[in-house]
């Protein structure tokens, strides 16, 4: 609770006893981040030292290893936040990073947990998120569903419905960060900028096909492309947390366990803490980042730390970072923990909130007004058309249109300028021919970012109830969210 409040608000009042309605502490000012986070660490240490349960076949209980995993998570956040925000507090960023490394190392040495690989490179990663019973080789604690108790969740409904949820789509710059199977960057491939969907998915980190719908993905035995008609906006449709059966799609019917803590995260936390301390060895790399990449079928660069910077990844995501090891750990963290709820806090602690302004650029398409078979399954999947005449021309190319239209989405787009009607947009590629699907126009969106946004504003109702609580810097006097 306190960790979450500090990540949102910074300083908060520390309360460690039951209160009565007349207790003056109810109206206390905020305590310092230093005091509160030391108390958090104290509590976590107590949990690590005193929880005796070390094994839980249900994967649903707080064990000693959950406490160590939480410690590594909290300490890594605090260490990197203090480092990149240049917070000069009593306990240094280095101390917090060492705490993260120590917690991770103890768990790696003593827990007996490991990276789950039993289902092979093509299935092991996703199995962690679609199995009804947590795969406790790696999953430390999960939200477990029960048909008998009527406790189910709605991942499929949220992630496949055009009307329920947020039609979440992944952008192409992130898809570009998935390595090739030999361990080299995808963006080192000749012509990558204009590779169509089928081609860009070949010879890639196996986690790509276990995170989004890629060519060959099937539902109920039928090859199923990204659903442009009902869901996806950028072309990259997530599947990681969803079950493949369509019967789960229209209500809260999911039975798959959803992990809260995984051993993979502990490996990532340990590797990053050691890298930030400058003490990560090749052996450390091999048993952390190397092990996760090997599970994903990657064969190159898994036994030794990288020595060269991927210029695309650096310039697109972290232009201020020049250490190839830290860059690659950040790449790995983004891919391995994709859609698990870590990204926002990661951007905050790296002081990289401006990445929230990144444009929503999607997959490459060779042309508009032509039918596209995205996954080369032999069936047209989508037509992006600019005019009704363009649609008719595209339909004429499909042969028997009445037969094709059952599977083929028709999406009206505008080139570049956009429209007040909120049409899907396409943007011509900078060099060569073709388009990128997008959902926003350059310099035409309302998102802003500024230093004050690394902490949330204190809700006004809190300050009305307790006048000793003061607003965070930059948000005083009802200041607008102007990006400063």
N, C-alpha and C positions, 0 to 999 in steps of 0.2 A: 504493500500500500504506500509506504513512504517513498520507496524507490520510484514508483509511478508518479507520485506527486512532485518529487524533486525534478524528474525529467520534464515535467510540464511547467512547473512554476518556480523552480529554484528554491529559495529559502521558504520554509514552512514552519509553523509552530510544532515543536516536538512534544507529544503527550505520551507518557508511559505509565499512567495510573488511571483507574476509573474516576470519572468526574461526577460531581453533583451539579444541579442546575444553578447553584449559587457560587460555584468554584470560580475564582478570579482568573484561573488559567484559561477559561473559555474566552477571555478577552485579551489574551496575551499577544504580543507582537510576534513576528516571525523569527524563528531561530535561524542561525547561519547554516548554510549548506554544509560547512565543515562539521558542525556539531551533529546535524541530522544524519549525514552519511556515515560518520563514525559510529553512530548508534545502530544504523542499518547493518554495517559490517559486524558489529558486536553481536547482534542478533543472529546473523548468518553463521558466524563462527560457533555460537552456542548450538545452533541446529546441527551443524556438521559434527560437532563433538558429542552430541547427546542423542541424536536419532539413532536407534539401534537396528532398525529394519534395513537390510541391505538387498533383499530380494523380494520381488512382488510379481508373481506370474500373471496377474491381471493387468499390470501396467497402468494402474489407476491410483496408486497410493503415493504419498510423499515418503520417499526413502532417503537414506543418508546421501545417495548419489544425486537425487534431485536437489538436495541442499547444496552440494558441491557445484552442481551445474548452475544453480541460481547465483551462487557466489561468483563464479567465473563470469557470468553475464553482467552482474551489477558492477563488479570491479573493472571489467573492460570498459563499460560505458563511462564510468566515472574517471578512469585514467585518461582515456582519449578525449573526453569532453574537457577536462582540465588542461590537457596539453594543447589542443587546437583552439580552445577559447582563451588560452593564456591566463588561466585563473591562478593567481598567486595566493594559494591557501596554505594553511599550516601543513597539511598532509599533501605531499607532492603528487603530481601525475605519475612519476616513476614508482612511488610506493604503491599506488593503486594498480598499476600495470603488473608489478611484481606479485601482488596479491592474486590477480587474475591468473597469472602463470602458475603460481603455487597451487591454487585450487585445481586448475586443469591437470597439472602434472600428477598430483596426488590421485585424482580420479583415474587418469590413464594408467597409472601404476597398479592401483588396488581394486578397481571396481569390477574387472572382468568383462566390461562392456566392449563392444567392437562395432565396426561398420558392417551393417547387414549386407551380405552378398549372395545369399543362398539361391536367389531367383535369377542370378546371372546379370550381365551388364545391361541387358535390354529391359529388365523388369524389376530389379531389386529396389531401385530408388523409389519408383512409384508405389511399389507394394507397401512401403512404410505408411502411405496415406490412404490406401483403399482397403486395407485388411480390416475385418471386423474386430479381431483380437490384436492388440498392439504387439508388434514384433519386438519383443523385449531384449533381444540381443543389442539393439540400438536405441529403441524408444524407452526413455526413462519414466515418462508419465504422460498419459493421454486422456482426453475426454472420450469416455467409452459409452457407446450407445447400447440400448436394450429394447428389442421389439417387445419382449415380455412385459417390461415395465412402462412401455410407451414413451421411452426417452430416445428420441431420434433427432437428427438435425437436417438442415435444408441446403446443404452445399450444392447438390444438383439443381435444385429449384433456383437458387440464387445465381448460379453460374451458367445456366443454359436458357433461362427464360428471357424473352424480350420485354416483359412487363414487370418482373419481380427481380429486385437486385439492381445492379448498376451497369450491366453489360460491360464488364471489365475486359479490357484488351491490353495486350502487351505491345510495346513499340519496337520498331525495327532496330534502333540503336542498341537496345538491350539484347535483342536476338543476336545481333552482330558480335556480342561478347562471348558467346559460346564457342569454345575452341574446336579445331578440327581434331580428329582422332589421333593424329600424330603429335598433338600438343602445340601445334603452331596456330597463330591467330587466324580466324576466318578471313579477316580483312587483309591478309597477306595474299589471298587468292586473286589471281588476275580476273578482273571483270566482276568482282563481288558486288559492286554498286548496282548492277543491273541484272543480277541473277533472279530468275523467277522462283516462285515459292518451292516448287519441286526440287530444283537444283540447289537452292541454298540449304535445304535440309539434309543433303547427302554428306556422308563422311563427317558428321558432327558428333560432339559430346552426346552420349546416349540420353542424358537428362533432358535434352531439348525435346525429344519425342515422348518423354514421360512428363513433360510440363505443359505442352500445347498440342493441339491436333496437328500432326504432320502427315505427309502422304503415307497411306497404308493404315491409318487409324480406323478402327472399326467400332461400331455400336450395334449390339445385337446381331453380330455376324455380317453386317453390311459396311462396306467402305464408306467413311463419312468425312467429308471435307469441312473446313470451317463454315459455320452457319452465318452467312452474310444476311440472309433474309430475316433471321430472328434475333441474332445476338451480336456477333463480333463487329467491331468498327474498324480495326486496323488490319485484320486478317489473321492475327495470331491469337487463337482462342484457347484459354487455359483448360486443362483437364486434371491437373495434379491432385486436387482434392475431391474430384467427382468420380462417381461410379459410371461404368460404361453402359449399363442398361438404361434404356429410355424410361422404364417404369418408375424410376426415382425422380423424374424431372418436375413434377407438377404439384408437389407438396413437401412437407417436412418428413421425408421418408428414408433419409440416408442412415445406414447402419455402420458405416466405416468409422473407425476410431481416428481422432484428430490429435496429433502429438502436441504436447505443451513443451516438452524437453526431449531433445535427442542428443545422443553421444556425438553426432556430427557437429553440432553447435559447439560443444566443449572443445573439440579438436580445432575448430576455427578460432574460438576465443583464445586458446593457448597459443596458436601460431601467430595470431595478430599481436597479442601482448608481448611475446618474445621478439617479434620483428620490430615493434615500436621501441623495445628496450635495446635493440641491437644485438641480441644474444641468440637469435634463431640459427640453428645449425642445419646442415644438409640432412642429418639424421632426423631432426625435428620436422623438417619439411616432408620427408618421405613418409613418416608415420601420421601426418596430419593432412596437408593438402594433397600429397601424393596418394595417400590411401583413398581419399574421396574421389580423386580423378581416376584412379585405377578402377574403382567401382563403376564409373561412368564409361569405361572402355577406352580411356585415353592412355596411350602407350609412351608418349614422349614427355620429358620434363617432370617425371614423378619421383625421381630419386635424389635430385639436387635442386637447390634454390636457383631461380632464374637470375641471369646476369645482364639481360638487355630489356629495355623498356618497349612495350607495345605502344607505338606512337598514336595509333587510333584510339586505344582505350584511354591513354593519358589525356589526349586533347579533348575527347568527348566527355569524359567523366571527371577526371581529377588532374587538371592542368598544373596544379601547384605541387603535386607529388612527383618526385623524381626517382625514388627508390623502387626498383623493379620488383623487389620482394613484397613490399607493402601494396603495390599496385595489383600484383597477382593474387594476393590474399583477399583484397577487396573484390576482385573479379569473382573469385571462388565463393566468397560469402554471398554475393548477389545471386549467383546461380544456384548454389546448394540450398539456400534458405528462401528462395523465391516464393512469394505468396504466403509465407508463414508469419508475417506480421512484424518483421525486424527492420524493414527498410527505412521507415521514417526516423526511428531512433538512431539508426546508423548514420543517416545524413546529418542529424543534429549533432552527434558527437564528433563527426569529422569536419564540422563547420562547412558543410556542402549543401545547405538548404537551397541554394540557387539552382540546383538540379531539378527542383520541383517546377521550374519554369521551362523545362525542356519541351520542345514541340512534340506533338503526338503523331509522329510520322510512322506510317505502316508499311506493308509489303509493297514490293515493286510489281507493277503490271505493265506488260509491253504496249498496250494500247487500250483505248476506249472504243465503244461501239463494236466490239467483237466478243463472241462468247469465249469463256476461258475454262479450260479443264485444269484446275490448279494442281491437282495431285496426280495427273496422268492416269486416272482410273478408267478412262474411256467415256466418262459422263461429264457434260458441261456443268460447272458449279455456279458461275456468276457472270452477269453481263453488267459492266459499268457503262452507262450511256449518258450522253449529254443532251440529246433531244429525242422527241418521240420518233422522228425519222431515223435517228441513229439506232434506237431500240428495234425498230422494224427491220432495219438492215441487218442488225446482229441476229435477230430471230430468224431471218431468212437463211443465215449461214448454218443453222443448227439442223437442217433437214426437217424431220418431223417435230415441229415445235410443240405440238400438243403432247407429245411423249416426253420431250426434253424439259418442259417447264415445271414438271413435278419436282425436279431436283435443282433447277437453275434459278438463282435469285436474280432479280433485276433491280439494280441500284442506280438511281439518277444522281449524277455528279455534276459539279461545276469545276472548271479548270482554273485554279489559282484564286480568282477574285472572291469567291464565296457568295453567299446569298442570305438575305434576311429570313429565308424559309428554312435555314439550317440544313441545307442539303449536304450530303457527303461531299467532301472535296478531294480533288486529285491535284498533285503538283508535279510539273515537269521536272525530270532529273536535271541536274546542273550540266552534265555532259552526256552526250548520247541521246537516245530516244527513250520514250516511255514515261511512266509516271510513278510517283509514290502516293499511296492512299494516305489521306490525312484527315484530321477533324478540326483543324484550326488554321488560321491564316497568319502569315508572318506579321508580327507587331499589331495583332488585332485580337488580343485576349486580355482579360482583366487580372491575371495572376501577377502578383508582385512578391518580392522578397527583400527583407532587410534584416539587420542585426537584431532588432528587437524581437523578431519572430523566433529566435532560438529559445525563447520562453513564451508561454501563453500569457495573455492578460489575466489578471485576477478578476473573477466575476464581480460585478458591481454589488450584487446582493451580499457577498462576503464582507465587503468593506462597509456596507450599511450596518450590518449586524455587529461588526467589530471595527471600530474606527482606528485601532492600533495596527491593522493590516494595511500596508501601503502598496500602491500599484507598482508593477514592474517597470523598469526604465523604458521609455519610449511610448508607453501606453497611457501615460498620465493625462488627466483632463479630457478623457474621451477621445484621445488622439486617433485619427483615422489610420487604417491600414494602408499607408502610402508607400510601403517598401523601404522606409528609412530604418 
